[in-house]
Amino acid sequence: MRIAVAGGTGLVGRYVVAELRAAGHEPVVITRSAGADVITGAGLDAALDGAATLIDVTNTAAMSSRKSVAFFTAGTGNLLAAGRRAGVAHHVLLSIVGIGRPGLTSGYNAGKVRQESLVRASGGPASIMRATQFHQFIPELLDRLPGPVQLVPRMLIQPVAAGEVAAALAALATGPPAGLAPEIAGPEPAELADLARQLGRARGRRRPVLRVPVPGAAGRAMASGAMLPSGPGLRGTQTFADWLASSPRSAQPA
């Protein structure tokens, strides 16, 4: 099966492409370097020619609501339109557990809320899979918190391996459209502060970690478990500690 992967050179996308190829499918990576741009729409018709399924794992580093909404509105709109023209029979979207819950609708999340709404409103055959934060989220976040004492927001998360999410996406993409698919999360919930201490030990650091509350609705949501899965679903097996042990480079500061 010919399956297009938008964002196929990113963290999850690389794993998705490898999973599809190993299963005997023909992945087509949608990337600017290959002449296809999701933001402008240029080259998408050619990239999607003959594709039965499109997997969207595009992402942005934008943290503001305005920039995130602009990115996902343009990219998702162009992918949906090009998919209709190419006769794509299944649009698969990777999203985030907790999106749309009170306190989780602003900043970067606002763009993901918009993205999901566009896919639903398209009326086309689609699947949306929500995943919890990847293991890489922890060092990426903590590396932005300098200082002799690491002040970590109160946050309950259930990190999952990017490769396990990719395997679930690949399986979803080769089946019938599922609408809102079961959520996927890691094997166990944890406080971000506890994971920060694990990371510090792996890096040989002695910097104290202090858990601090974040004011407002977002802070209450993060602390109360709004970013955790709401019910039964897919669960990965690799813990954060397993990931640290298997990824020596991940323990090094950026």
Residue frames as qw, qx, qy, qz and C-alpha x, y, z in Angstrom:
[[0.000, 0.888, 0.460, 0.000, 0.00, 0.00, 0.00],
 [0.376, 0.408, -0.024, 0.831, 1.24, 3.46, -0.89],
 [0.412, -0.789, -0.424, 0.169, 1.02, 5.60, 2.28],
 [0.282, 0.681, -0.100, 0.669, 2.06, 9.24, 2.47],
 [0.598, -0.537, -0.403, 0.438, 3.60, 10.53, 5.71],
 [0.102, 0.847, 0.007, 0.521, 3.49, 14.28, 6.31],
 [0.409, -0.782, 0.384, -0.271, 6.20, 15.09, 8.82],
 [0.993, 0.044, -0.111, 0.022, 7.99, 11.89, 7.92],
 [0.588, 0.441, -0.412, 0.538, 11.43, 13.25, 8.82],
 [0.335, -0.668, 0.276, -0.605, 10.45, 14.25, 12.37],
 [0.269, -0.384, 0.796, -0.384, 10.74, 12.34, 15.64],
 [0.687, 0.145, 0.623, -0.344, 7.66, 10.13, 15.19],
 [0.678, 0.621, -0.111, -0.377, 7.61, 10.34, 11.42],
 [0.234, 0.579, -0.776, -0.085, 10.94, 8.57, 11.02],
 [0.325, -0.095, 0.903, -0.263, 9.66, 5.66, 13.09],
 [0.680, 0.431, 0.354, -0.476, 6.38, 5.59, 11.14],
 [0.553, 0.647, -0.422, -0.312, 8.22, 5.40, 7.82],
 [0.060, 0.417, -0.905, 0.062, 10.40, 2.57, 9.13],
 [0.504, 0.099, 0.756, -0.406, 7.36, 0.66, 10.44],
 [0.701, 0.543, 0.107, -0.449, 5.54, 0.96, 7.12],
 [0.428, 0.626, -0.621, -0.198, 8.56, -0.08, 5.12],
 [0.141, -0.291, 0.927, -0.189, 9.18, -3.10, 7.37],
 [0.578, 0.265, 0.650, -0.415, 5.56, -4.18, 6.85],
 [0.450, 0.200, 0.739, 0.460, 5.99, -4.12, 3.07],
 [0.241, 0.874, 0.396, -0.148, 4.20, -0.84, 2.37],
 [0.523, 0.391, 0.164, 0.739, 5.45, 2.02, 0.21],
 [0.239, -0.787, -0.317, 0.473, 5.88, 5.11, 2.40],
 [0.395, 0.627, 0.193, 0.643, 6.08, 8.48, 0.67],
 [0.410, -0.484, -0.331, 0.699, 7.69, 11.16, 2.83],
 [0.159, 0.877, 0.307, 0.333, 6.13, 14.59, 2.38],
 [0.533, -0.585, -0.039, 0.610, 8.88, 17.13, 2.98],
 [0.224, 0.919, -0.066, -0.317, 10.02, 20.44, 1.53],
 [0.249, -0.572, 0.680, 0.385, 13.34, 18.89, 0.54],
 [0.389, 0.157, 0.870, 0.261, 11.40, 16.48, -1.69],
 [0.023, -0.142, -0.468, -0.872, 9.37, 19.30, -3.23],
 [0.372, -0.593, -0.641, -0.314, 6.19, 19.16, -1.13],
 [0.089, 0.153, -0.410, 0.895, 5.28, 21.92, 1.34],
 [0.165, -0.543, -0.819, 0.082, 2.27, 21.45, 3.62],
 [0.093, -0.584, -0.311, 0.744, 2.11, 25.16, 4.53],
 [0.194, 0.415, -0.307, -0.834, 1.97, 26.50, 0.98],
 [0.802, 0.324, 0.380, -0.329, 0.43, 23.39, -0.55],
 [0.428, 0.688, -0.502, -0.301, 3.07, 23.29, -3.28],
 [0.289, 0.392, -0.871, -0.068, 3.84, 19.78, -4.52],
 [0.495, -0.089, 0.713, -0.489, 1.20, 18.01, -2.42],
 [0.819, 0.348, 0.027, -0.455, -0.81, 16.77, -5.39],
 [0.608, 0.508, -0.609, -0.034, 2.22, 15.01, -6.82],
 [0.038, -0.374, 0.834, -0.403, 3.25, 13.59, -3.44],
 [0.564, 0.051, 0.619, -0.544, -0.21, 12.15, -2.81],
 [0.645, 0.356, -0.422, -0.528, -0.69, 10.71, -6.28],
 [0.707, 0.102, -0.692, -0.106, -1.67, 7.05, -5.83],
 [0.038, 0.206, -0.763, 0.611, -1.61, 7.20, -2.02],
 [0.460, -0.442, -0.732, -0.239, -4.35, 5.22, -0.31],
 [0.552, -0.724, -0.367, 0.190, -3.68, 6.72, 3.12],
 [0.251, 0.687, -0.220, 0.646, -2.17, 9.89, 4.53],
 [0.656, -0.518, -0.414, 0.360, -0.60, 9.99, 8.00],
 [0.100, 0.835, -0.053, 0.539, -0.17, 13.49, 9.41],
 [0.727, -0.490, -0.260, 0.405, 2.52, 13.78, 12.09],
 [0.329, 0.623, -0.026, 0.709, 3.53, 17.36, 11.26],
 [0.533, -0.653, -0.374, 0.386, 4.58, 19.55, 14.15],
 [0.218, 0.803, -0.040, 0.553, 5.68, 23.08, 15.02],
 [0.511, -0.085, -0.500, 0.694, 7.89, 24.58, 17.69],
 [0.148, -0.480, -0.075, -0.861, 5.49, 27.53, 18.04],
 [0.229, -0.261, -0.799, 0.492, 4.22, 27.98, 21.59],
 [0.230, 0.204, 0.187, -0.933, 1.89, 30.93, 21.04],
 [0.525, 0.446, 0.666, -0.284, -1.77, 30.31, 20.21],
 [0.445, 0.764, -0.059, -0.463, -1.64, 32.56, 17.16],
 [0.178, 0.593, -0.724, -0.303, 1.37, 30.90, 15.56],
 [0.286, -0.051, 0.955, -0.064, 0.29, 27.38, 16.42],
 [0.542, 0.541, 0.528, -0.367, -3.23, 27.88, 15.06],
 [0.403, 0.751, -0.272, -0.448, -1.83, 29.46, 11.90],
 [0.006, -0.442, 0.873, 0.206, 0.53, 26.54, 11.30],
 [0.298, 0.125, 0.942, -0.095, -1.98, 23.77, 11.83],
 [0.506, 0.628, 0.336, -0.487, -4.78, 25.58, 10.01],
 [0.382, 0.693, -0.434, -0.430, -2.67, 26.03, 6.89],
 [0.011, 0.370, -0.920, -0.129, -1.00, 22.64, 6.94],
 [0.367, 0.208, 0.874, -0.240, -4.07, 20.57, 7.79],
 [0.519, 0.640, 0.210, -0.527, -6.25, 22.48, 5.37],
 [0.349, 0.631, -0.565, -0.402, -3.81, 21.91, 2.53],
 [0.086, -0.203, 0.975, 0.019, -3.38, 18.21, 3.34],
 [0.462, 0.370, 0.713, -0.376, -7.13, 17.63, 3.51],
 [0.514, 0.690, -0.019, -0.509, -7.75, 19.46, 0.23],
 [0.255, 0.550, -0.739, -0.293, -4.93, 17.68, -1.59],
 [0.262, -0.051, 0.952, -0.149, -6.09, 14.36, -0.15],
 [0.577, 0.502, 0.466, -0.445, -9.59, 14.89, -1.55],
 [0.482, 0.698, -0.317, -0.424, -8.19, 15.70, -4.99],
 [0.161, 0.459, -0.867, -0.108, -5.95, 12.60, -4.90],
 [0.810, -0.135, -0.409, -0.399, -8.71, 10.30, -3.67],
 [0.148, 0.300, -0.817, 0.469, -6.98, 9.45, -0.38],
 [0.622, -0.363, -0.597, -0.354, -9.26, 7.01, 1.41],
 [0.709, -0.572, -0.363, 0.197, -7.99, 7.42, 4.97],
 [0.148, 0.745, -0.259, 0.596, -6.60, 10.50, 6.76],
 [0.768, -0.399, -0.421, 0.273, -4.75, 9.59, 9.97],
 [0.017, 0.817, -0.179, 0.548, -3.87, 12.32, 12.47],
 [0.613, -0.161, -0.571, 0.523, -1.61, 12.16, 15.51],
 [0.229, -0.779, -0.048, -0.582, -2.87, 14.38, 18.33],
 [0.178, 0.325, -0.670, 0.644, -2.36, 14.77, 22.08],
 [0.425, -0.472, -0.763, 0.122, -4.14, 13.24, 25.07],
 [0.242, -0.562, -0.449, 0.651, -6.11, 15.87, 26.97],
 [0.097, 0.078, 0.324, 0.938, -6.51, 18.30, 24.08],
 [0.321, -0.458, -0.467, -0.685, -9.65, 20.40, 24.57],
 [0.534, -0.541, -0.606, 0.235, -10.01, 19.74, 28.28],
 [0.194, -0.968, -0.097, -0.122, -10.35, 22.83, 30.51],
 [0.451, -0.790, 0.331, 0.250, -6.96, 24.50, 30.82],
 [0.568, -0.191, 0.652, 0.466, -5.49, 22.69, 27.81],
 [0.502, 0.707, 0.486, 0.107, -6.82, 24.85, 24.99],
 [0.094, 0.980, -0.101, -0.141, -4.28, 27.68, 24.74],
 [0.268, -0.676, 0.613, 0.310, -0.75, 28.13, 23.43],
 [0.070, 0.285, -0.875, -0.384, 0.50, 25.23, 21.33],
 [0.254, 0.261, 0.912, -0.190, -2.60, 23.25, 22.27],
 [0.417, 0.599, 0.211, -0.650, -4.84, 25.76, 20.52],
 [0.328, 0.495, -0.608, -0.528, -3.34, 24.70, 17.21],
 [0.035, 0.038, -0.997, -0.049, -3.95, 21.01, 17.91],
 [0.338, 0.448, 0.650, -0.512, -7.56, 21.75, 18.89],
 [0.431, 0.623, -0.141, -0.637, -7.97, 23.55, 15.57],
 [0.178, 0.363, -0.848, -0.343, -6.30, 20.70, 13.69],
 [0.163, 0.175, 0.957, -0.167, -8.62, 18.09, 15.15],
 [0.394, 0.569, 0.423, -0.585, -11.68, 20.22, 14.37],
 [0.357, 0.563, -0.435, -0.605, -10.62, 20.60, 10.74],
 [0.095, 0.157, -0.965, -0.188, -10.23, 16.85, 10.30],
 [0.228, 0.360, 0.834, -0.350, -13.63, 16.18, 11.88],
 [0.367, 0.639, 0.191, -0.648, -15.34, 18.92, 9.87],
 [0.108, 0.395, -0.688, -0.598, -13.91, 17.61, 6.60],
 [0.820, 0.166, 0.179, -0.518, -16.40, 14.76, 6.64],
 [0.627, 0.467, -0.606, -0.145, -13.85, 12.46, 5.06],
 [0.938, -0.219, -0.265, 0.038, -12.79, 9.01, 6.32],
 [0.167, 0.712, -0.468, 0.495, -10.35, 9.71, 9.14],
 [0.792, -0.394, -0.413, 0.217, -8.76, 8.42, 12.33],
 [0.033, -0.814, 0.307, -0.492, -7.44, 10.59, 15.16],
 [0.822, -0.230, -0.436, 0.286, -5.04, 8.99, 17.62],
 [0.213, -0.891, 0.203, -0.346, -4.14, 10.94, 20.75],
 [0.799, 0.046, -0.442, 0.405, -0.85, 10.16, 22.47],
 [0.510, -0.830, -0.063, 0.216, 0.69, 11.30, 25.72],
 [0.064, 0.913, -0.389, -0.104, 4.03, 13.13, 25.77],
 [0.862, 0.324, -0.345, 0.180, 7.04, 11.31, 24.38],
 [0.784, -0.423, -0.132, 0.435, 10.01, 10.48, 26.61],
 [0.510, 0.260, 0.077, 0.817, 11.99, 13.17, 24.76],
 [0.176, -0.830, -0.274, -0.453, 9.57, 15.78, 26.10],
 [0.666, -0.702, -0.152, 0.202, 11.18, 15.64, 29.54],
 [0.614, -0.254, 0.124, 0.738, 14.77, 16.61, 28.61],
 [0.241, 0.508, 0.368, 0.741, 13.51, 19.10, 26.01],
 [0.326, -0.849, -0.292, -0.297, 11.41, 20.86, 28.63],
 [0.688, -0.658, -0.071, 0.297, 13.95, 20.71, 31.44],
 [0.629, 0.054, 0.163, 0.759, 16.78, 22.02, 29.26],
 [0.064, 0.685, 0.250, 0.682, 14.80, 25.27, 29.02],
 [0.554, -0.804, -0.151, -0.154, 14.87, 25.67, 32.82],
 [0.558, 0.431, -0.430, 0.564, 18.33, 27.03, 33.72],
 [0.371, -0.739, 0.222, -0.517, 19.63, 27.92, 37.14],
 [0.075, 0.392, -0.849, 0.347, 21.26, 26.28, 40.16],
 [0.381, 0.151, 0.796, -0.445, 17.85, 24.99, 41.30],
 [0.121, -0.135, -0.766, -0.617, 15.49, 23.38, 38.82],
 [0.398, 0.212, 0.447, -0.773, 11.98, 24.73, 39.37],
 [0.066, -0.093, -0.902, -0.417, 9.68, 22.17, 37.77],
 [0.518, -0.153, -0.059, -0.840, 5.94, 22.76, 37.30],
 [0.514, 0.016, 0.775, -0.367, 3.54, 20.42, 39.04],
 [0.595, 0.375, -0.405, -0.584, 2.60, 18.13, 36.18],
 [0.702, -0.061, 0.698, -0.130, 1.29, 14.59, 35.97],
 [0.532, 0.533, -0.458, -0.473, 2.24, 12.86, 32.72],
 [0.867, -0.057, 0.491, -0.055, 2.44, 9.32, 31.36],
 [0.179, 0.701, -0.513, -0.461, 5.29, 9.43, 28.85],
 [0.904, 0.241, 0.345, -0.074, 5.40, 6.98, 25.97],
 [0.498, -0.280, 0.575, 0.586, 8.04, 5.80, 23.53],
 [0.369, 0.566, -0.223, -0.703, 7.84, 7.52, 20.14],
 [0.170, 0.237, -0.887, -0.358, 8.52, 4.21, 18.42],
 [0.125, 0.295, 0.921, -0.220, 5.54, 2.56, 20.13],
 [0.346, 0.620, 0.264, -0.653, 3.29, 5.42, 19.03],
 [0.273, 0.495, -0.563, -0.603, 4.60, 5.05, 15.49],
 [0.015, 0.005, -0.991, -0.133, 3.82, 1.33, 15.47],
 [0.237, 0.499, 0.723, -0.414, 0.26, 2.04, 16.61],
 [0.319, 0.644, -0.064, -0.693, -0.15, 4.72, 13.94],
 [0.168, 0.334, -0.797, -0.475, 1.12, 2.40, 11.21],
 [0.073, 0.223, 0.970, -0.058, -1.34, -0.30, 12.29],
 [0.266, 0.610, 0.465, -0.584, -4.18, 2.24, 12.42],
 [0.236, 0.579, -0.330, -0.707, -3.32, 3.55, 8.96],
 [0.173, 0.178, -0.884, -0.397, -3.59, 0.14, 7.33],
 [0.074, 0.381, 0.900, -0.201, -7.02, -0.55, 8.80],
 [0.016, 0.709, 0.567, 0.419, -10.42, 1.09, 8.30],
 [0.015, -0.511, 0.146, -0.847, -11.05, 4.65, 9.50],
 [0.439, -0.325, -0.771, 0.328, -11.76, 4.65, 13.23],
 [0.238, -0.877, -0.221, -0.353, -12.83, 8.22, 13.98],
 [0.237, -0.770, 0.468, -0.364, -11.43, 8.97, 17.44],
 [0.770, 0.139, -0.616, 0.092, -9.19, 5.95, 18.02],
 [0.764, -0.583, -0.221, 0.163, -8.22, 4.62, 21.47],
 [0.053, -0.937, 0.326, -0.114, -5.61, 6.81, 23.16],
 [0.870, 0.119, -0.333, 0.343, -2.05, 5.59, 23.55],
 [0.309, -0.877, 0.267, -0.251, 0.04, 6.29, 26.63],
 [0.288, 0.495, -0.777, 0.262, 3.11, 5.03, 28.40],
 [0.585, -0.179, -0.789, 0.052, 3.03, 2.25, 30.97],
 [0.466, -0.530, -0.560, 0.434, 2.88, 4.44, 34.09],
 [0.013, -0.928, -0.140, -0.345, 1.96, 7.95, 35.23],
 [0.664, -0.207, -0.265, 0.668, 4.55, 10.05, 37.04],
 [0.122, -0.941, -0.109, 0.297, 5.21, 13.50, 38.41],
 [0.565, 0.766, -0.128, 0.279, 7.42, 15.56, 36.11],
 [0.235, -0.833, 0.450, -0.219, 9.62, 16.39, 39.11],
 [0.824, -0.284, 0.490, 0.007, 10.34, 12.70, 39.70],
 [0.827, 0.461, 0.204, 0.249, 11.29, 12.24, 36.05],
 [0.205, 0.913, -0.239, 0.258, 13.50, 15.35, 36.27],
 [0.523, -0.668, 0.520, -0.096, 15.37, 13.74, 39.16],
 [0.901, 0.080, 0.404, 0.141, 15.83, 10.54, 37.14],
 [0.613, 0.736, 0.031, 0.284, 17.22, 12.58, 34.27],
 [0.116, -0.904, 0.358, -0.204, 19.53, 14.50, 36.60],
 [0.741, -0.425, 0.520, 0.030, 20.96, 11.27, 38.02],
 [0.855, 0.351, 0.311, 0.222, 21.51, 9.91, 34.50],
 [0.416, 0.833, -0.068, 0.359, 23.39, 13.11, 33.63],
 [0.685, -0.082, -0.376, 0.618, 25.44, 13.01, 36.82],
 [0.017, -0.576, 0.021, -0.817, 24.00, 16.31, 38.02],
 [0.316, -0.305, -0.723, 0.533, 23.33, 17.34, 41.60],
 [0.143, -0.220, -0.072, -0.962, 21.01, 20.24, 40.86],
 [0.209, 0.253, 0.779, -0.534, 18.06, 20.24, 43.30],
 [0.164, -0.324, -0.677, -0.640, 14.60, 19.82, 41.77],
 [0.158, 0.242, 0.570, -0.769, 11.70, 21.73, 43.33],
 [0.043, 0.491, 0.798, 0.346, 8.10, 21.16, 42.28],
 [0.053, 0.242, 0.215, -0.945, 6.16, 24.42, 42.00],
 [0.367, 0.609, 0.684, -0.162, 2.48, 25.08, 41.20],
 [0.162, 0.142, 0.426, 0.879, 1.61, 26.93, 38.00],
 [0.259, 0.365, 0.429, -0.785, -1.17, 29.50, 38.45],
 [0.473, 0.318, -0.264, -0.778, -4.35, 29.51, 36.39],
 [0.894, 0.153, 0.130, -0.401, -6.41, 26.92, 34.58],
 [0.708, 0.496, -0.502, 0.017, -3.43, 25.42, 32.76],
 [0.046, 0.467, -0.766, 0.439, -1.59, 24.83, 36.01],
 [0.654, -0.107, 0.513, -0.546, -4.60, 23.19, 37.61],
 [0.889, 0.332, -0.122, -0.292, -5.06, 20.97, 34.58],
 [0.531, 0.524, -0.645, 0.167, -1.43, 19.85, 34.54],
 [0.122, -0.377, 0.754, -0.525, -1.38, 19.12, 38.25],
 [0.685, -0.015, 0.425, -0.592, -4.72, 17.29, 38.36],
 [0.490, -0.035, 0.856, 0.160, -3.98, 14.73, 35.66],
 [0.575, 0.651, 0.179, -0.462, -5.78, 16.31, 32.71],
 [0.343, 0.658, -0.590, -0.319, -2.87, 15.19, 30.50],
 [0.294, -0.181, 0.937, -0.060, -3.38, 11.54, 31.42],
 [0.272, -0.135, -0.798, -0.521, -5.55, 9.12, 29.40],
 [0.501, -0.191, 0.194, -0.822, -9.21, 9.19, 30.39],
 [0.893, -0.025, 0.230, -0.387, -9.95, 5.49, 30.02],
 [0.805, -0.103, 0.542, 0.220, -8.77, 2.15, 28.65],
 [0.533, 0.804, -0.182, -0.191, -6.59, 2.25, 25.56],
 [0.844, 0.349, -0.273, 0.301, -3.23, 1.28, 24.16],
 [0.498, -0.832, 0.241, 0.046, -0.30, 1.24, 26.59],
 [0.538, 0.648, -0.518, 0.148, 3.35, 1.17, 25.74],
 [0.913, -0.297, -0.227, 0.162, 5.86, -0.94, 27.63],
 [0.604, 0.260, -0.234, 0.716, 8.97, 1.24, 27.71],
 [0.386, -0.830, -0.302, 0.265, 9.26, 3.30, 30.90],
 [0.139, 0.968, -0.178, 0.111, 11.16, 6.57, 31.10],
 [0.525, -0.645, 0.548, 0.085, 13.92, 4.79, 33.03],
 [0.810, 0.163, 0.515, 0.227, 14.12, 2.13, 30.29],
 [0.506, 0.827, 0.141, 0.198, 14.37, 4.85, 27.67],
 [0.154, -0.921, 0.357, -0.019, 17.16, 6.62, 29.54],
 [0.684, -0.392, 0.598, 0.144, 19.08, 3.37, 29.86],
 [0.736, 0.316, 0.534, 0.270, 18.72, 2.55, 26.17],
 [0.392, 0.830, 0.175, 0.358, 19.45, 6.06, 24.88],
 [0.634, -0.334, -0.159, 0.680, 22.80, 7.28, 26.29],
 [0.248, 0.274, 0.192, 0.909, 22.68, 10.46, 24.20],
 [0.315, -0.714, -0.448, -0.436, 19.30, 11.39, 25.69],
 [0.632, -0.635, -0.309, 0.319, 20.95, 11.78, 29.09],
 [0.486, -0.053, 0.039, 0.871, 23.23, 14.53, 27.80],
 [0.091, 0.733, 0.308, -0.600, 22.14, 18.17, 28.08],
 [0.569, 0.724, 0.332, 0.207, 21.26, 19.98, 24.87]]
